[in-house]
Amino acid sequence: MFKSDVYINRRANLHKIMKSGLALFPGNGEAPRNYADNPYHFRQDSDFLYFFGIDIPGFVGFMDFDSGEDMIYANDIDIDDIIWMGPQPTVKELAAKCGGIAYTAPLSALHDIIRNFAGKGRKIHFPPLTRVKLK
């Protein structure tokens, strides 16, 4: 992960280009080989990694170009994960490292947010964002 200023600047450049609407950046999940606990080597989605820098499965980035707010949706690990991997940073801690993203929520909240924005007729962009050039 780079310094948080790198991700702040990348998202700010996109905010300047995209005047309105929302952008959804789904990160990759793990891909199981022959059963769920035996995944292939994880590779994060390039667009999500470029704008948010979190190289962990199961994260979704969200940018609101009208309000200027950036959000992260992901689930915190549970006790089974802690037993297997040891203590891990929370979603809120990871969001702060990638440039001060204050709003985080569990993945279950994402469905309602998208439905709410789509119901208001707001445009939702999905990568690739026409591969605009960022300065």
N, C-alpha and C positions, 0 to 999 in steps of 0.2 A: 504494500500500500504506500502510495506517495504521501507527501504532506497534504493536509486538508485543503490548503490554498489551491492546489492543482484541481481538485474536484469542484471546489467552489467556483473557480474561474471557468471550468468547462461547462458547468450548469448555467452560469451567468451568461456565457456566450450563446447558449441555446435559447435562453430566455429572451435575449435581444432579437434573435432571428424569428422565433415563434411568438407572434404577438398575442394569440389567444388559443384557448383550448387546453387540453390536457395531454400528457404523454405518459404512457405506461411502459415500463421497462421490466419485463419479467426475467428474473435471473433463472439460471438452470437449476434443476433438481438433480439428485443422484440417479444414475441409470444402473439398475441391478443387472448382474450377469445371469446367474441361475437362481438366485433368491435375493430378497430385499437387503439382507445384511452383507452381501458380497457384491458391492458396486464396482463398476469400472472406475478408473482414475477420474476424479472430478475436474471438469473444465467449465469455468464460469462463462456465461454469455458475454460476448465482447462489448456490446452496447452498455449493458448494465455495469460491467467492470470499468469502462471508460468514464462513466458519469458518477458512479458511486464508490467504486474501489473495493467493495466487499467481496471476497473470494470464498464465500461459504454458500452451500446449497440452500434453496428454499426462500430466497429473498425477492421482493418486488419493489422497484423504485417507481415513484409517481411524481410528476411535476405538473403543477397548476400554473399555466402561463398567465392567467388573468390575475391571480393573487400574488404570484411570485413565490409561492410556497412549494417546498420539496418535501416528500414524505417517503418513509420506508415501512413496508409491511412484511412481517416475518414473525414466526413463533419462537419464543424463548425455549431453550432446551428444558427437558424434564429430568426427573430424578434418574431414570434409566440411562440417559445420555451422560449425566454427571458421573454415575458409577463407572461407565465405560471409558469416558474421555477425561474425567476430572473437571474442575471448575472451568467454565467458559464465560466470555463476556456476554452481557445481555444485548438485546437488539438495540436498546437505547444507547448503550456505550459504543457499539459499533457505528451507529448512525452519527454520533457526535464526532467520531474519528474521521468520517468522510466529509466533513465540512459543516458541522454544526446543524445537522438536520434535527429539529426539535420534535417533530411529530412522528411518532411510531405507533403502530397498531398491529394486532395479530392478523394473520392472513384471512381469518374468518370475516373481518370487517371490510375487506377489499370488495367483496361482492356488492355489499350495500352501497359503498361509495360510488362504484362504477354505475350501478343502477340509478342512483340519485343524480349523478352528473348527466348520464344519457337521457334520463327523463326530463331534464331541463333543456335538452337539445344542444348541449355543449359537445363540441367535436373532440373525440378521443383519438390521439395518434398512437400508433404502434410502430416500433422499429421495423425496418429501417426508415428513418425520418427523411426519406428522399436523399439521403447521404449529402446533406448540406455541408459546405465547407465551414469549419470553425476556425477562427483566427488564433 
